[in-house]
Amino acid sequence: MENKENLNQKDEERVPFLDKERKIRAIKFILVSLGGLGFYELFAFLSLLFLDATTDKDPIINFWIINIHKVVVAGAVAILIVMFYNYIINKIWTYKKLERSTDFNTLHQFIKFALVGASGAIINLGLVHLISVILGWNEYLAFAIGFIVSVITNFILNDIWTFNPKFGKKKEIQED
């Protein structure tokens, strides 16, 4: 009988994955990412212009023994730039409430954010390659689709790992 009561209490205490706070964070994360998308498209465009101006018109660049399509290189450059932007804005705005109550090691947190970003980048660049190179669709549409899919996976991973208070120290609340 006691075990049944404990199970019922645990069921009542469970918070759904998409609770109100997480929905608000998701909306903020998406807004930050949309700003990042503008920067992403800009830096992808500038990277493509630079690569076209500095290399021959062949769509493939030879790095050491690896042949890489210019569109993938441009996407990678844009991802790196946008990763820094997204980390800073998400830390000070999206996860502001959690940052107030939890003391995170910023270096460890950024490394986690970068690892999540790297997984998102792999998803993103894989989709860019599939959509642009294999299917032959427009590069910028490929950048956008890859970016949107990676935003969804990045939010989920960052919310449950990078900015999760379980991985920080609870701050002492000081009264003034």
VMD Tcl script that builds the backbone (N, CA, C; Angstrom):
set m [mol new atoms 528]
animate dup $m
set s [atomselect $m all]
$s set {name element resname resid chain x y z} {
  {N N MET 1 A 0.817 -1.207 0.000}
  {CA C MET 1 A 0.000 0.000 0.000}
  {C C MET 1 A 0.859 1.270 0.000}
  {N N GLU 2 A 1.927 1.202 0.821}
  {CA C GLU 2 A 2.820 2.344 0.891}
  {C C GLU 2 A 3.499 2.626 -0.445}
  {N N ASN 3 A 3.917 1.582 -1.140}
  {CA C ASN 3 A 4.574 1.748 -2.435}
  {C C ASN 3 A 3.653 2.410 -3.455}
  {N N LYS 4 A 2.366 2.035 -3.387}
  {CA C LYS 4 A 1.390 2.620 -4.307}
  {C C LYS 4 A 1.238 4.122 -4.057}
  {N N GLU 5 A 1.224 4.537 -2.790}
  {CA C GLU 5 A 1.115 5.960 -2.452}
  {C C GLU 5 A 2.353 6.713 -2.917}
  {N N ASN 6 A 3.542 6.119 -2.729}
  {CA C ASN 6 A 4.783 6.760 -3.184}
  {C C ASN 6 A 4.789 6.932 -4.697}
  {N N LEU 7 A 4.301 5.920 -5.434}
  {CA C LEU 7 A 4.228 6.027 -6.890}
  {C C LEU 7 A 3.267 7.128 -7.307}
  {N N ASN 8 A 2.125 7.243 -6.634}
  {CA C ASN 8 A 1.158 8.294 -6.955}
  {C C ASN 8 A 1.744 9.676 -6.692}
  {N N GLN 9 A 2.515 9.816 -5.583}
  {CA C GLN 9 A 3.140 11.095 -5.294}
  {C C GLN 9 A 4.152 11.456 -6.365}
  {N N LYS 10 A 4.940 10.483 -6.797}
  {CA C LYS 10 A 5.933 10.743 -7.836}
  {C C LYS 10 A 5.272 11.149 -9.141}
  {N N ASP 11 A 4.124 10.511 -9.471}
  {CA C ASP 11 A 3.403 10.872 -10.690}
  {C C ASP 11 A 2.905 12.306 -10.616}
  {N N GLU 12 A 2.432 12.725 -9.420}
  {CA C GLU 12 A 1.923 14.083 -9.262}
  {C C GLU 12 A 3.048 15.115 -9.348}
  {N N GLU 13 A 4.256 14.754 -8.910}
  {CA C GLU 13 A 5.379 15.672 -8.898}
  {C C GLU 13 A 6.040 15.811 -10.265}
  {N N ARG 14 A 5.809 14.895 -11.150}
  {CA C ARG 14 A 6.434 14.957 -12.476}
  {C C ARG 14 A 5.929 16.166 -13.241}
  {N N VAL 15 A 6.882 16.816 -13.865}
  {CA C VAL 15 A 6.563 17.976 -14.682}
  {C C VAL 15 A 6.679 17.533 -16.130}
  {N N PRO 16 A 5.705 17.865 -16.963}
  {CA C PRO 16 A 5.811 17.470 -18.373}
  {C C PRO 16 A 7.028 18.126 -19.023}
  {N N PHE 17 A 7.570 17.465 -20.029}
  {CA C PHE 17 A 8.770 17.978 -20.705}
  {C C PHE 17 A 8.548 19.391 -21.216}
  {N N LEU 18 A 7.417 19.643 -21.825}
  {CA C LEU 18 A 7.127 20.982 -22.346}
  {C C LEU 18 A 6.264 21.765 -21.362}
  {N N ASP 19 A 6.804 22.031 -20.176}
  {CA C ASP 19 A 6.090 22.850 -19.207}
  {C C ASP 19 A 6.138 24.314 -19.654}
  {N N LYS 20 A 5.490 25.190 -18.910}
  {CA C LYS 20 A 5.389 26.602 -19.301}
  {C C LYS 20 A 6.768 27.259 -19.426}
  {N N GLU 21 A 7.646 27.014 -18.465}
  {CA C GLU 21 A 8.976 27.620 -18.499}
  {C C GLU 21 A 9.779 27.168 -19.719}
  {N N ARG 22 A 9.701 25.876 -20.037}
  {CA C ARG 22 A 10.455 25.360 -21.185}
  {C C ARG 22 A 9.876 25.908 -22.491}
  {N N LYS 23 A 8.566 26.082 -22.557}
  {CA C LYS 23 A 7.962 26.662 -23.762}
  {C C LYS 23 A 8.454 28.088 -23.971}
  {N N ILE 24 A 8.545 28.846 -22.875}
  {CA C ILE 24 A 9.046 30.226 -22.970}
  {C C ILE 24 A 10.493 30.214 -23.434}
  {N N ARG 25 A 11.304 29.312 -22.846}
  {CA C ARG 25 A 12.706 29.207 -23.276}
  {C C ARG 25 A 12.791 28.793 -24.738}
  {N N ALA 26 A 11.918 27.894 -25.166}
  {CA C ALA 26 A 11.930 27.446 -26.566}
  {C C ALA 26 A 11.637 28.617 -27.503}
  {N N ILE 27 A 10.663 29.434 -27.142}
  {CA C ILE 27 A 10.322 30.589 -27.976}
  {C C ILE 27 A 11.500 31.562 -28.045}
  {N N LYS 28 A 12.125 31.823 -26.892}
  {CA C LYS 28 A 13.286 32.713 -26.871}
  {C C LYS 28 A 14.434 32.117 -27.690}
  {N N PHE 29 A 14.670 30.818 -27.519}
  {CA C PHE 29 A 15.745 30.149 -28.255}
  {C C PHE 29 A 15.500 30.253 -29.755}
  {N N ILE 30 A 14.263 30.071 -30.167}
  {CA C ILE 30 A 13.910 30.176 -31.590}
  {C C ILE 30 A 14.126 31.606 -32.088}
  {N N LEU 31 A 13.738 32.603 -31.276}
  {CA C LEU 31 A 13.947 33.993 -31.680}
  {C C LEU 31 A 15.434 34.315 -31.814}
  {N N VAL 32 A 16.237 33.847 -30.850}
  {CA C VAL 32 A 17.686 34.047 -30.944}
  {C C VAL 32 A 18.208 33.365 -32.205}
  {N N SER 33 A 17.720 32.173 -32.455}
  {CA C SER 33 A 18.168 31.416 -33.628}
  {C C SER 33 A 17.748 32.078 -34.932}
  {N N LEU 34 A 16.576 32.702 -34.936}
  {CA C LEU 34 A 16.157 33.430 -36.137}
  {C C LEU 34 A 17.083 34.613 -36.401}
  {N N GLY 35 A 17.482 35.308 -35.337}
  {CA C GLY 35 A 18.502 36.355 -35.493}
  {C C GLY 35 A 19.794 35.745 -36.012}
  {N N GLY 36 A 20.136 34.591 -35.451}
  {CA C GLY 36 A 21.326 33.872 -35.900}
  {C C GLY 36 A 21.210 33.441 -37.350}
  {N N LEU 37 A 19.995 33.110 -37.777}
  {CA C LEU 37 A 19.786 32.708 -39.168}
  {C C LEU 37 A 20.145 33.848 -40.119}
  {N N GLY 38 A 19.772 35.068 -39.734}
  {CA C GLY 38 A 20.145 36.224 -40.556}
  {C C GLY 38 A 21.661 36.341 -40.675}
  {N N PHE 39 A 22.348 36.219 -39.532}
  {CA C PHE 39 A 23.815 36.260 -39.553}
  {C C PHE 39 A 24.372 35.066 -40.323}
  {N N TYR 40 A 23.761 33.913 -40.140}
  {CA C TYR 40 A 24.204 32.691 -40.824}
  {C C TYR 40 A 24.137 32.875 -42.338}
  {N N GLU 41 A 22.993 33.337 -42.819}
  {CA C GLU 41 A 22.833 33.554 -44.264}
  {C C GLU 41 A 23.829 34.598 -44.767}
  {N N LEU 42 A 24.017 35.677 -43.990}
  {CA C LEU 42 A 24.962 36.722 -44.381}
  {C C LEU 42 A 26.378 36.164 -44.487}
  {N N PHE 43 A 26.822 35.451 -43.445}
  {CA C PHE 43 A 28.197 34.948 -43.456}
  {C C PHE 43 A 28.378 33.790 -44.436}
  {N N ALA 44 A 27.342 33.012 -44.674}
  {CA C ALA 44 A 27.420 31.963 -45.700}
  {C C ALA 44 A 27.567 32.614 -47.080}
  {N N PHE 45 A 26.785 33.670 -47.330}
  {CA C PHE 45 A 26.859 34.412 -48.589}
  {C C PHE 45 A 28.248 35.020 -48.781}
  {N N LEU 46 A 28.750 35.697 -47.730}
  {CA C LEU 46 A 30.072 36.318 -47.823}
  {C C LEU 46 A 31.165 35.267 -47.997}
  {N N SER 47 A 31.019 34.138 -47.321}
  {CA C SER 47 A 32.000 33.058 -47.468}
  {C C SER 47 A 31.996 32.505 -48.887}
  {N N LEU 48 A 30.815 32.323 -49.456}
  {CA C LEU 48 A 30.743 31.845 -50.840}
  {C C LEU 48 A 31.365 32.851 -51.805}
  {N N LEU 49 A 31.088 34.126 -51.575}
  {CA C LEU 49 A 31.701 35.160 -52.422}
  {C C LEU 49 A 33.223 35.099 -52.316}
  {N N PHE 50 A 33.730 34.991 -51.092}
  {CA C PHE 50 A 35.167 34.925 -50.881}
  {C C PHE 50 A 35.765 33.692 -51.553}
  {N N LEU 51 A 35.124 32.538 -51.357}
  {CA C LEU 51 A 35.640 31.304 -51.956}
  {C C LEU 51 A 35.605 31.356 -53.477}
  {N N ASP 52 A 34.549 31.932 -54.029}
  {CA C ASP 52 A 34.475 32.063 -55.487}
  {C C ASP 52 A 35.557 33.016 -56.021}
  {N N ALA 53 A 35.849 34.055 -55.246}
  {CA C ALA 53 A 36.841 35.032 -55.698}
  {C C ALA 53 A 38.271 34.523 -55.546}
  {N N THR 54 A 38.504 33.633 -54.601}
  {CA C THR 54 A 39.878 33.202 -54.315}
  {C C THR 54 A 40.222 31.816 -54.848}
  {N N THR 55 A 39.240 31.102 -55.337}
  {CA C THR 55 A 39.499 29.774 -55.895}
  {C C THR 55 A 38.943 29.722 -57.307}
  {N N ASP 56 A 39.245 28.670 -58.006}
  {CA C ASP 56 A 38.698 28.557 -59.356}
  {C C ASP 56 A 37.187 28.298 -59.269}
  {N N LYS 57 A 36.544 28.293 -60.390}
  {CA C LYS 57 A 35.081 28.161 -60.419}
  {C C LYS 57 A 34.583 26.743 -60.154}
  {N N ASP 58 A 35.486 25.816 -59.956}
  {CA C ASP 58 A 35.107 24.444 -59.609}
  {C C ASP 58 A 34.396 24.459 -58.253}
  {N N PRO 59 A 33.250 23.808 -58.133}
  {CA C PRO 59 A 32.522 23.842 -56.859}
  {C C PRO 59 A 33.189 23.025 -55.750}
  {N N ILE 60 A 34.306 22.371 -56.065}
  {CA C ILE 60 A 34.979 21.534 -55.076}
  {C C ILE 60 A 36.313 22.168 -54.700}
  {N N ILE 61 A 36.576 22.208 -53.390}
  {CA C ILE 61 A 37.846 22.710 -52.870}
  {C C ILE 61 A 38.633 21.501 -52.378}
  {N N ASN 62 A 39.905 21.467 -52.674}
  {CA C ASN 62 A 40.748 20.367 -52.208}
  {C C ASN 62 A 41.484 20.782 -50.940}
  {N N PHE 63 A 41.107 20.188 -49.796}
  {CA C PHE 63 A 41.822 20.372 -48.543}
  {C C PHE 63 A 42.609 19.098 -48.297}
  {N N TRP 64 A 43.917 19.224 -48.309}
  {CA C TRP 64 A 44.792 18.067 -48.165}
  {C C TRP 64 A 44.367 17.014 -49.185}
  {N N ILE 65 A 43.825 15.906 -48.745}
  {CA C ILE 65 A 43.382 14.864 -49.682}
  {C C ILE 65 A 41.861 14.767 -49.738}
  {N N ILE 66 A 41.196 15.722 -49.098}
  {CA C ILE 66 A 39.730 15.674 -49.026}
  {C C ILE 66 A 39.144 16.686 -50.003}
  {N N ASN 67 A 38.180 16.265 -50.774}
  {CA C ASN 67 A 37.451 17.164 -51.655}
  {C C ASN 67 A 36.176 17.605 -50.942}
  {N N ILE 68 A 36.014 18.919 -50.785}
  {CA C ILE 68 A 34.850 19.455 -50.088}
  {C C ILE 68 A 34.189 20.491 -50.986}
  {N N HIS 69 A 32.881 20.436 -51.053}
  {CA C HIS 69 A 32.135 21.419 -51.834}
  {C C HIS 69 A 32.174 22.776 -51.133}
  {N N LYS 70 A 32.315 23.830 -51.902}
  {CA C LYS 70 A 32.394 25.184 -51.355}
  {C C LYS 70 A 31.193 25.535 -50.491}
  {N N VAL 71 A 30.029 25.060 -50.877}
  {CA C VAL 71 A 28.822 25.386 -50.127}
  {C C VAL 71 A 28.906 24.818 -48.699}
  {N N VAL 72 A 29.542 23.693 -48.523}
  {CA C VAL 72 A 29.697 23.094 -47.191}
  {C C VAL 72 A 30.715 23.898 -46.381}
  {N N VAL 73 A 31.804 24.342 -47.015}
  {CA C VAL 73 A 32.801 25.163 -46.327}
  {C C VAL 73 A 32.165 26.485 -45.888}
  {N N ALA 74 A 31.406 27.108 -46.768}
  {CA C ALA 74 A 30.749 28.373 -46.436}
  {C C ALA 74 A 29.777 28.179 -45.273}
  {N N GLY 75 A 29.048 27.092 -45.281}
  {CA C GLY 75 A 28.135 26.795 -44.182}
  {C C GLY 75 A 28.865 26.588 -42.868}
  {N N ALA 76 A 30.005 25.930 -42.910}
  {CA C ALA 76 A 30.788 25.685 -41.693}
  {C C ALA 76 A 31.314 26.995 -41.104}
  {N N VAL 77 A 31.798 27.897 -41.955}
  {CA C VAL 77 A 32.289 29.200 -41.486}
  {C C VAL 77 A 31.144 29.956 -40.814}
  {N N ALA 78 A 30.000 29.980 -41.449}
  {CA C ALA 78 A 28.846 30.685 -40.897}
  {C C ALA 78 A 28.405 30.079 -39.565}
  {N N ILE 79 A 28.430 28.771 -39.455}
  {CA C ILE 79 A 28.043 28.108 -38.209}
  {C C ILE 79 A 28.964 28.525 -37.060}
  {N N LEU 80 A 30.254 28.573 -37.298}
  {CA C LEU 80 A 31.201 28.952 -36.246}
  {C C LEU 80 A 30.932 30.361 -35.727}
  {N N ILE 81 A 30.700 31.277 -36.622}
  {CA C ILE 81 A 30.432 32.659 -36.221}
  {C C ILE 81 A 29.131 32.746 -35.433}
  {N N VAL 82 A 28.106 32.100 -35.920}
  {CA C VAL 82 A 26.791 32.170 -35.283}
  {C C VAL 82 A 26.780 31.428 -33.929}
  {N N MET 83 A 27.634 30.426 -33.775}
  {CA C MET 83 A 27.690 29.691 -32.503}
  {C C MET 83 A 28.046 30.630 -31.348}
  {N N PHE 84 A 29.034 31.504 -31.555}
  {CA C PHE 84 A 29.412 32.456 -30.505}
  {C C PHE 84 A 28.268 33.415 -30.194}
  {N N TYR 85 A 27.653 33.949 -31.224}
  {CA C TYR 85 A 26.513 34.846 -31.052}
  {C C TYR 85 A 25.404 34.160 -30.256}
  {N N ASN 86 A 25.024 32.956 -30.670}
  {CA C ASN 86 A 23.924 32.252 -30.010}
  {C C ASN 86 A 24.226 31.944 -28.547}
  {N N TYR 87 A 25.457 31.542 -28.243}
  {CA C TYR 87 A 25.798 31.227 -26.859}
  {C C TYR 87 A 25.614 32.454 -25.965}
  {N N ILE 88 A 26.168 33.563 -26.390}
  {CA C ILE 88 A 26.116 34.774 -25.563}
  {C C ILE 88 A 24.677 35.230 -25.354}
  {N N ILE 89 A 23.902 35.312 -26.424}
  {CA C ILE 89 A 22.521 35.804 -26.308}
  {C C ILE 89 A 21.658 34.821 -25.522}
  {N N ASN 90 A 21.806 33.526 -25.766}
  {CA C ASN 90 A 21.022 32.556 -25.006}
  {C C ASN 90 A 21.382 32.577 -23.527}
  {N N LYS 91 A 22.639 32.728 -23.217}
  {CA C LYS 91 A 23.077 32.764 -21.817}
  {C C LYS 91 A 22.477 33.965 -21.077}
  {N N ILE 92 A 22.488 35.135 -21.733}
  {CA C ILE 92 A 22.025 36.335 -21.023}
  {C C ILE 92 A 20.522 36.607 -21.158}
  {N N TRP 93 A 19.848 35.926 -22.101}
  {CA C TRP 93 A 18.422 36.200 -22.266}
  {C C TRP 93 A 17.577 34.944 -22.104}
  {N N THR 94 A 17.785 33.944 -22.929}
  {CA C THR 94 A 16.946 32.744 -22.910}
  {C C THR 94 A 17.018 32.030 -21.571}
  {N N TYR 95 A 18.222 31.870 -21.050}
  {CA C TYR 95 A 18.425 31.105 -19.819}
  {C C TYR 95 A 18.748 32.003 -18.633}
  {N N LYS 96 A 18.336 33.257 -18.708}
  {CA C LYS 96 A 18.619 34.244 -17.672}
  {C C LYS 96 A 18.130 33.783 -16.295}
  {N N LYS 97 A 16.940 33.255 -16.251}
  {CA C LYS 97 A 16.343 32.814 -14.977}
  {C C LYS 97 A 17.167 31.686 -14.355}
  {N N LEU 98 A 17.579 30.718 -15.154}
  {CA C LEU 98 A 18.391 29.615 -14.648}
  {C C LEU 98 A 19.778 30.100 -14.257}
  {N N GLU 99 A 20.299 31.068 -15.003}
  {CA C GLU 99 A 21.622 31.611 -14.698}
  {C C GLU 99 A 21.620 32.359 -13.365}
  {N N ARG 100 A 20.500 32.966 -13.013}
  {CA C ARG 100 A 20.399 33.674 -11.733}
  {C C ARG 100 A 20.430 32.717 -10.551}
  {N N SER 101 A 19.805 31.562 -10.707}
  {CA C SER 101 A 19.690 30.631 -9.590}
  {C C SER 101 A 20.793 29.582 -9.536}
  {N N THR 102 A 21.567 29.465 -10.609}
  {CA C THR 102 A 22.581 28.423 -10.686}
  {C C THR 102 A 23.910 29.021 -11.105}
  {N N ASP 103 A 24.961 28.550 -10.453}
  {CA C ASP 103 A 26.308 28.990 -10.793}
  {C C ASP 103 A 26.916 27.961 -11.740}
  {N N PHE 104 A 27.057 28.323 -13.003}
  {CA C PHE 104 A 27.634 27.436 -14.007}
  {C C PHE 104 A 29.093 27.812 -14.235}
  {N N ASN 105 A 29.903 26.835 -14.522}
  {CA C ASN 105 A 31.266 27.084 -14.973}
  {C C ASN 105 A 31.147 27.470 -16.448}
  {N N THR 106 A 31.432 28.723 -16.757}
  {CA C THR 106 A 31.200 29.243 -18.104}
  {C C THR 106 A 31.991 28.486 -19.164}
  {N N LEU 107 A 33.232 28.137 -18.861}
  {CA C LEU 107 A 34.029 27.402 -19.840}
  {C C LEU 107 A 33.423 26.033 -20.121}
  {N N HIS 108 A 33.061 25.313 -19.063}
  {CA C HIS 108 A 32.420 23.998 -19.253}
  {C C HIS 108 A 31.102 24.141 -20.005}
  {N N GLN 109 A 30.370 25.172 -19.643}
  {CA C GLN 109 A 29.077 25.398 -20.296}
  {C C GLN 109 A 29.262 25.701 -21.776}
  {N N PHE 110 A 30.242 26.535 -22.104}
  {CA C PHE 110 A 30.480 26.842 -23.512}
  {C C PHE 110 A 30.938 25.598 -24.268}
  {N N ILE 111 A 31.776 24.774 -23.637}
  {CA C ILE 111 A 32.212 23.537 -24.283}
  {C C ILE 111 A 31.005 22.647 -24.575}
  {N N LYS 112 A 30.090 22.528 -23.627}
  {CA C LYS 112 A 28.865 21.747 -23.855}
  {C C LYS 112 A 28.069 22.359 -25.009}
  {N N PHE 113 A 27.925 23.698 -24.963}
  {CA C PHE 113 A 27.191 24.395 -26.020}
  {C C PHE 113 A 27.849 24.140 -27.379}
  {N N ALA 114 A 29.178 24.172 -27.402}
  {CA C ALA 114 A 29.910 23.934 -28.656}
  {C C ALA 114 A 29.729 22.493 -29.129}
  {N N LEU 115 A 29.731 21.535 -28.197}
  {CA C LEU 115 A 29.506 20.131 -28.586}
  {C C LEU 115 A 28.104 19.935 -29.140}
  {N N VAL 116 A 27.133 20.560 -28.485}
  {CA C VAL 116 A 25.761 20.497 -29.006}
  {C C VAL 116 A 25.715 21.182 -30.365}
  {N N GLY 117 A 26.371 22.333 -30.462}
  {CA C GLY 117 A 26.429 23.043 -31.744}
  {C C GLY 117 A 27.099 22.210 -32.819}
  {N N ALA 118 A 28.136 21.462 -32.436}
  {CA C ALA 118 A 28.822 20.599 -33.410}
  {C C ALA 118 A 27.890 19.502 -33.909}
  {N N SER 119 A 27.111 18.929 -33.011}
  {CA C SER 119 A 26.153 17.906 -33.464}
  {C C SER 119 A 25.110 18.538 -34.383}
  {N N GLY 120 A 24.669 19.757 -34.014}
  {CA C GLY 120 A 23.743 20.476 -34.885}
  {C C GLY 120 A 24.383 20.826 -36.216}
  {N N ALA 121 A 25.677 21.154 -36.176}
  {CA C ALA 121 A 26.394 21.486 -37.420}
  {C C ALA 121 A 26.492 20.273 -38.334}
  {N N ILE 122 A 26.732 19.106 -37.744}
  {CA C ILE 122 A 26.790 17.880 -38.552}
  {C C ILE 122 A 25.441 17.633 -39.218}
  {N N ILE 123 A 24.382 17.802 -38.446}
  {CA C ILE 123 A 23.029 17.655 -39.010}
  {C C ILE 123 A 22.817 18.703 -40.101}
  {N N ASN 124 A 23.161 19.947 -39.779}
  {CA C ASN 124 A 22.982 21.055 -40.708}
  {C C ASN 124 A 23.747 20.820 -42.003}
  {N N LEU 125 A 25.051 20.559 -41.896}
  {CA C LEU 125 A 25.872 20.397 -43.096}
  {C C LEU 125 A 25.485 19.150 -43.884}
  {N N GLY 126 A 25.083 18.109 -43.176}
  {CA C GLY 126 A 24.600 16.916 -43.874}
  {C C GLY 126 A 23.380 17.229 -44.713}
  {N N LEU 127 A 22.458 18.003 -44.131}
  {CA C LEU 127 A 21.269 18.398 -44.886}
  {C C LEU 127 A 21.617 19.352 -46.024}
  {N N VAL 128 A 22.550 20.283 -45.771}
  {CA C VAL 128 A 22.975 21.205 -46.831}
  {C C VAL 128 A 23.551 20.409 -48.001}
  {N N HIS 129 A 24.401 19.449 -47.697}
  {CA C HIS 129 A 25.002 18.626 -48.750}
  {C C HIS 129 A 23.920 17.837 -49.495}
  {N N LEU 130 A 23.027 17.206 -48.740}
  {CA C LEU 130 A 21.953 16.417 -49.348}
  {C C LEU 130 A 21.080 17.287 -50.251}
  {N N ILE 131 A 20.626 18.409 -49.715}
  {CA C ILE 131 A 19.663 19.249 -50.430}
  {C C ILE 131 A 20.317 19.994 -51.599}
  {N N SER 132 A 21.499 20.566 -51.358}
  {CA C SER 132 A 22.138 21.386 -52.381}
  {C C SER 132 A 22.912 20.564 -53.407}
  {N N VAL 133 A 23.767 19.681 -52.919}
  {CA C VAL 133 A 24.666 18.960 -53.820}
  {C C VAL 133 A 23.967 17.761 -54.456}
  {N N ILE 134 A 23.333 16.955 -53.646}
  {CA C ILE 134 A 22.730 15.722 -54.180}
  {C C ILE 134 A 21.402 16.000 -54.891}
  {N N LEU 135 A 20.515 16.781 -54.234}
  {CA C LEU 135 A 19.216 17.057 -54.853}
  {C C LEU 135 A 19.272 18.218 -55.841}
  {N N GLY 136 A 20.310 19.061 -55.737}
  {CA C GLY 136 A 20.470 20.164 -56.677}
  {C C GLY 136 A 19.595 21.374 -56.397}
  {N N TRP 137 A 19.077 21.501 -55.187}
  {CA C TRP 137 A 18.253 22.650 -54.832}
  {C C TRP 137 A 19.143 23.854 -54.546}
  {N N ASN 138 A 18.538 24.999 -54.396}
  {CA C ASN 138 A 19.218 26.255 -54.110}
  {C C ASN 138 A 20.014 26.167 -52.806}
  {N N GLU 139 A 21.252 26.706 -52.818}
  {CA C GLU 139 A 22.120 26.642 -51.634}
  {C C GLU 139 A 21.503 27.323 -50.428}
  {N N TYR 140 A 20.873 28.473 -50.640}
  {CA C TYR 140 A 20.356 29.251 -49.517}
  {C C TYR 140 A 19.121 28.600 -48.909}
  {N N LEU 141 A 18.325 27.939 -49.722}
  {CA C LEU 141 A 17.217 27.151 -49.193}
  {C C LEU 141 A 17.773 25.978 -48.379}
  {N N ALA 142 A 18.832 25.369 -48.874}
  {CA C ALA 142 A 19.481 24.261 -48.154}
  {C C ALA 142 A 20.035 24.745 -46.819}
  {N N PHE 143 A 20.671 25.941 -46.816}
  {CA C PHE 143 A 21.172 26.508 -45.564}
  {C C PHE 143 A 20.028 26.692 -44.569}
  {N N ALA 144 A 18.906 27.232 -45.038}
  {CA C ALA 144 A 17.775 27.511 -44.151}
  {C C ALA 144 A 17.172 26.225 -43.583}
  {N N ILE 145 A 16.953 25.227 -44.415}
  {CA C ILE 145 A 16.375 23.959 -43.936}
  {C C ILE 145 A 17.312 23.288 -42.938}
  {N N GLY 146 A 18.589 23.241 -43.256}
  {CA C GLY 146 A 19.562 22.652 -42.333}
  {C C GLY 146 A 19.590 23.390 -41.010}
  {N N PHE 147 A 19.498 24.705 -41.085}
  {CA C PHE 147 A 19.530 25.525 -39.884}
  {C C PHE 147 A 18.308 25.272 -39.002}
  {N N ILE 148 A 17.128 25.213 -39.592}
  {CA C ILE 148 A 15.894 25.001 -38.827}
  {C C ILE 148 A 15.915 23.651 -38.104}
  {N N VAL 149 A 16.304 22.622 -38.799}
  {CA C VAL 149 A 16.363 21.286 -38.175}
  {C C VAL 149 A 17.390 21.273 -37.044}
  {N N SER 150 A 18.528 21.929 -37.260}
  {CA C SER 150 A 19.542 21.942 -36.207}
  {C C SER 150 A 19.104 22.782 -35.007}
  {N N VAL 151 A 18.302 23.819 -35.194}
  {CA C VAL 151 A 17.802 24.629 -34.082}
  {C C VAL 151 A 16.952 23.775 -33.144}
  {N N ILE 152 A 16.101 22.961 -33.711}
  {CA C ILE 152 A 15.234 22.110 -32.889}
  {C C ILE 152 A 16.075 21.146 -32.046}
  {N N THR 153 A 17.016 20.481 -32.672}
  {CA C THR 153 A 17.852 19.537 -31.914}
  {C C THR 153 A 18.745 20.281 -30.925}
  {N N ASN 154 A 19.266 21.437 -31.297}
  {CA C ASN 154 A 20.105 22.201 -30.382}
  {C C ASN 154 A 19.336 22.664 -29.149}
  {N N PHE 155 A 18.107 23.122 -29.339}
  {CA C PHE 155 A 17.331 23.558 -28.177}
  {C C PHE 155 A 17.134 22.408 -27.195}
  {N N ILE 156 A 16.704 21.291 -27.697}
  {CA C ILE 156 A 16.445 20.151 -26.812}
  {C C ILE 156 A 17.712 19.755 -26.054}
  {N N LEU 157 A 18.817 19.616 -26.757}
  {CA C LEU 157 A 20.064 19.204 -26.109}
  {C C LEU 157 A 20.600 20.261 -25.144}
  {N N ASN 158 A 20.535 21.528 -25.535}
  {CA C ASN 158 A 21.013 22.584 -24.638}
  {C C ASN 158 A 20.134 22.719 -23.401}
  {N N ASP 159 A 18.844 22.537 -23.570}
  {CA C ASP 159 A 17.934 22.681 -22.442}
  {C C ASP 159 A 18.112 21.558 -21.422}
  {N N ILE 160 A 18.363 20.354 -21.898}
  {CA C ILE 160 A 18.472 19.242 -20.942}
  {C C ILE 160 A 19.909 18.981 -20.486}
  {N N TRP 161 A 20.905 19.618 -21.133}
  {CA C TRP 161 A 22.283 19.340 -20.751}
  {C C TRP 161 A 23.080 20.607 -20.448}
  {N N THR 162 A 23.201 21.519 -21.388}
  {CA C THR 162 A 24.083 22.678 -21.243}
  {C C THR 162 A 23.635 23.627 -20.141}
  {N N PHE 163 A 22.362 23.993 -20.132}
  {CA C PHE 163 A 21.857 24.982 -19.185}
  {C C PHE 163 A 21.017 24.357 -18.068}
  {N N ASN 164 A 21.105 23.066 -17.899}
  {CA C ASN 164 A 20.340 22.366 -16.873}
  {C C ASN 164 A 20.946 22.642 -15.500}
  {N N PRO 165 A 20.151 23.144 -14.546}
  {CA C PRO 165 A 20.669 23.443 -13.208}
  {C C PRO 165 A 21.289 22.237 -12.491}
  {N N LYS 166 A 20.940 21.044 -12.904}
  {CA C LYS 166 A 21.530 19.853 -12.292}
  {C C LYS 166 A 23.038 19.800 -12.517}
  {N N PHE 167 A 23.535 20.489 -13.546}
  {CA C PHE 167 A 24.950 20.459 -13.883}
  {C C PHE 167 A 25.694 21.704 -13.399}
  {N N GLY 168 A 25.060 22.461 -12.523}
  {CA C GLY 168 A 25.692 23.638 -11.925}
  {C C GLY 168 A 25.541 23.572 -10.425}
  {N N LYS 169 A 25.952 24.626 -9.756}
  {CA C LYS 169 A 25.821 24.718 -8.301}
  {C C LYS 169 A 24.739 25.725 -7.983}
  {N N LYS 170 A 23.865 25.363 -7.064}
  {CA C LYS 170 A 22.800 26.283 -6.644}
  {C C LYS 170 A 23.435 27.492 -5.981}
  {N N LYS 171 A 23.033 28.677 -6.402}
  {CA C LYS 171 A 23.571 29.909 -5.828}
  {C C LYS 171 A 22.927 30.163 -4.475}
  {N N GLU 172 A 23.719 30.692 -3.588}
  {CA C GLU 172 A 23.201 31.136 -2.290}
  {C C GLU 172 A 22.415 32.417 -2.527}
  {N N ILE 173 A 21.198 32.458 -2.042}
  {CA C ILE 173 A 20.384 33.657 -2.212}
  {C C ILE 173 A 20.727 34.615 -1.083}
  {N N GLN 174 A 21.216 35.781 -1.484}
  {CA C GLN 174 A 21.580 36.794 -0.504}
  {C C GLN 174 A 20.499 37.858 -0.465}
  {N N GLU 175 A 20.043 38.137 0.737}
  {CA C GLU 175 A 19.029 39.176 0.892}
  {C C GLU 175 A 19.716 40.510 1.143}
  {N N ASP 176 A 19.176 41.551 0.540}
  {CA C ASP 176 A 19.777 42.882 0.704}
  {C C ASP 176 A 19.351 43.526 1.982}
}
mol reanalyze $m
mol bondsrecalc $m
mol representation Tube
mol addrep $m
